[in-house]
Amino acid sequence: MTTDSTSPALRRITGALFLIGALAFATAATILSATFDWPDILREPADVVLSNFAAGGPSLVWTWFATAWTYAILAVPILLLPTVLGLRDNAALWVATFAGAISVVLALIGFLRWVFVVPPLAQMYQEGDVANRTALAAAWLAQHQFGGALLGEHLGQLLGIGWSITLSIIIIRTRVLPRWLGLVGLIVSVLYFLNQGDILATPAFLCSTSQASLGVRAGDSGLLPLA
């Protein structure tokens, strides 16, 4: 059921939040890429990742903080979208909407690891001896696989893809927005889904038993959020 009672102001606010969130995240992610070689550095061994993180100092932590919360902005317009589109009675869209919002939360967890979890690991790694560094490398790998690859990337991206596909199909069927937007959304969703192959190419799947036990690799995936 489609209605046209949505306030024009709410539509403008929702569109502005999508734009602001996307541009703010892109800016923060660009700075992160320039200062920390993200996401390519995530393919490096723990020694490289943790040493470079420690060298980045507080400014790098704040860059991760900004990257996390600028991405989180997207949860607000995602939740507003059913109302803005006049599809508040569309159950499928609401299910997809909550999936999309949860996707943002999971990505937020993945980003905020670098604010609350990685800094003490990096500091202890710099101060530790060989035995301690081996243990810390394993701890790094465990939190990276769980908080990054599993929550932030795998589950987060799958929920985001589900939201995107559902929204695209609804756009095509109801024509609440131009149909070409729905078609583009489906194409982007498929391409985004193919990235799951890179996410699965992690030490848990690819490393030999000895490599996995030592936990010397940082991971073979990078956080690739929305969009």
C-alpha positions in Angstrom: 0.0 0.0 0.0 1.4 3.3 -1.1 0.4 6.7 0.3 1.5 10.3 -0.6 1.0 11.8 2.9 4.7 11.9 3.7 6.0 15.3 4.6 8.2 16.9 1.9 10.5 18.0 4.7 10.9 14.4 6.0 11.8 13.4 2.5 14.4 16.1 2.2 15.9 15.2 5.6 16.1 11.5 4.7 17.8 12.3 1.4 20.2 14.7 3.1 21.1 12.2 5.8 21.9 9.6 3.1 24.1 12.1 1.3 25.8 13.5 4.4 26.4 10.0 5.8 27.9 8.8 2.5 30.1 11.9 2.0 31.3 12.0 5.6 32.1 8.3 5.6 33.9 8.6 2.3 36.0 11.5 3.6 36.9 9.7 6.8 37.7 6.4 4.9 39.9 8.3 2.5 41.9 9.8 5.3 42.2 6.4 6.9 43.4 4.9 3.6 46.0 7.7 3.2 47.3 7.4 6.8 47.0 3.7 7.5 46.9 2.1 4.0 43.4 0.8 4.8 42.1 -1.7 3.8 45.2 -3.2 2.1 47.1 -3.3 5.4 44.6 -5.8 6.8 46.2 -8.4 4.5 49.5 -7.9 6.3 50.9 -10.0 9.2 50.1 -8.9 12.7 53.6 -7.4 13.2 53.0 -5.0 10.3 49.4 -4.1 11.3 50.1 -3.6 15.0 53.4 -1.7 14.5 51.8 0.7 12.0 48.8 1.2 14.2 51.0 2.0 17.2 53.0 4.4 15.1 49.8 6.2 14.0 49.2 7.4 17.6 46.0 9.0 18.9 45.2 10.7 15.6 44.8 7.3 14.0 42.5 6.2 16.7 40.4 9.3 16.2 40.3 8.6 12.5 38.9 5.2 13.1 36.4 6.8 15.5 35.2 9.2 12.9 35.0 6.4 10.2 32.8 4.4 12.5 30.3 7.0 13.5 30.0 8.7 10.1 29.1 5.2 8.8 26.6 4.9 11.6 24.7 7.9 10.3 23.3 5.7 7.5 21.1 3.8 10.0 18.8 6.8 10.5 17.7 7.3 6.9 17.5 3.5 6.4 14.9 3.4 9.3 13.1 6.5 7.8 12.8 5.1 4.3 9.5 3.0 4.6 7.7 6.2 5.9 9.3 8.4 3.3 8.4 6.1 0.5 4.8 5.8 1.8 5.2 2.1 2.3 4.7 1.8 6.1 2.3 -1.1 5.6 4.8 -3.1 3.5 6.0 -5.9 5.8 8.8 -7.1 3.5 10.3 -3.6 3.5 10.1 -3.3 7.3 11.9 -6.6 7.7 14.5 -5.5 5.2 14.8 -2.1 6.9 15.6 -3.7 10.3 18.1 -6.0 8.5 19.7 -2.9 7.0 19.9 -1.1 10.3 21.4 -4.2 12.0 23.9 -4.3 9.2 25.1 -0.8 10.1 25.4 -1.7 13.8 27.5 -4.8 12.9 29.8 -2.7 10.7 30.0 -0.1 13.6 31.2 -2.9 15.9 33.8 -3.9 13.3 35.1 -0.3 13.1 35.1 0.5 16.8 37.4 -2.5 17.5 40.1 -0.2 16.3 39.1 2.3 19.0 38.6 0.1 22.0 40.3 -3.3 21.3 43.3 -2.8 19.0 45.0 0.1 20.8 46.0 -2.0 24.0 46.9 -4.9 21.8 49.2 -2.7 19.7 50.8 -1.2 22.8 51.4 -4.5 24.5 52.8 -5.9 21.2 55.3 -3.1 21.0 56.4 -3.6 24.6 56.4 -7.5 24.6 59.1 -10.0 24.0 59.0 -12.7 21.4 56.8 -15.1 23.4 54.4 -12.4 24.3 54.3 -11.1 20.7 53.3 -14.6 19.5 50.4 -14.7 21.9 49.3 -11.2 21.1 49.5 -12.0 17.4 47.1 -14.9 18.0 44.8 -12.5 20.1 44.9 -10.0 17.2 43.9 -12.7 14.7 41.0 -14.0 16.9 39.5 -10.6 17.4 40.0 -9.7 13.8 38.3 -12.8 12.5 35.4 -12.4 15.0 34.7 -8.7 15.1 35.9 -7.9 11.6 35.5 -10.8 9.2 32.5 -12.5 10.9 30.4 -9.6 12.4 31.4 -6.5 10.5 32.0 -8.0 7.0 30.2 -11.4 6.6 27.0 -11.0 8.6 26.9 -7.2 8.2 27.3 -7.3 4.5 24.9 -10.1 4.0 22.2 -8.2 5.9 23.0 -5.1 3.9 22.7 -7.0 0.7 19.4 -8.4 1.8 18.1 -4.9 2.5 19.4 -3.6 -0.9 17.9 -6.5 -2.9 14.5 -6.2 -1.2 14.4 -2.5 -1.6 15.4 -2.7 -5.3 12.7 -5.3 -6.0 10.1 -3.2 -4.3 11.1 -0.1 -6.3 10.8 -2.1 -9.5 7.4 -3.5 -8.6 5.8 -0.4 -7.1 7.6 2.2 -9.1 7.7 4.3 -6.0 11.0 5.5 -7.4 12.4 5.4 -10.9 12.7 1.7 -12.0 16.3 2.2 -13.1 17.3 2.8 -9.5 15.9 -0.6 -8.6 17.8 -2.2 -11.5 21.1 -0.5 -10.5 20.5 -1.6 -6.9 20.2 -5.2 -8.0 23.4 -5.0 -10.0 25.3 -3.4 -7.2 23.9 -6.0 -4.7 25.2 -8.9 -6.8 28.6 -7.3 -7.1 28.7 -6.7 -3.4 27.7 -10.3 -2.8 30.7 -11.5 -4.9 32.9 -9.7 -2.4 32.0 -12.4 0.1 34.5 -14.6 -1.7 37.3 -12.3 -0.5 35.9 -12.2 3.0 36.0 -16.0 3.2 39.6 -16.0 2.0 40.8 -15.6 5.6 43.3 -17.5 7.6 40.5 -19.7 9.1 40.0 -21.1 5.6 43.3 -20.8 3.9 46.2 -21.0 6.4 48.0 -24.2 7.1 47.6 -25.7 10.6 50.9 -24.3 11.7 50.2 -20.8 10.4 46.7 -20.8 12.0 48.1 -21.9 15.4 50.7 -19.1 15.4 48.2 -16.5 14.2 50.7 -14.5 12.3 48.5 -13.2 9.6 46.2 -10.2 10.0 43.5 -11.5 7.7 42.8 -11.6 4.0 39.7 -9.4 4.1 39.0 -5.7 4.4 36.0 -4.0 5.8 34.0 -3.0 2.7 30.9 -1.3 4.0 27.9 0.0 2.0 27.7 0.6 0.7 
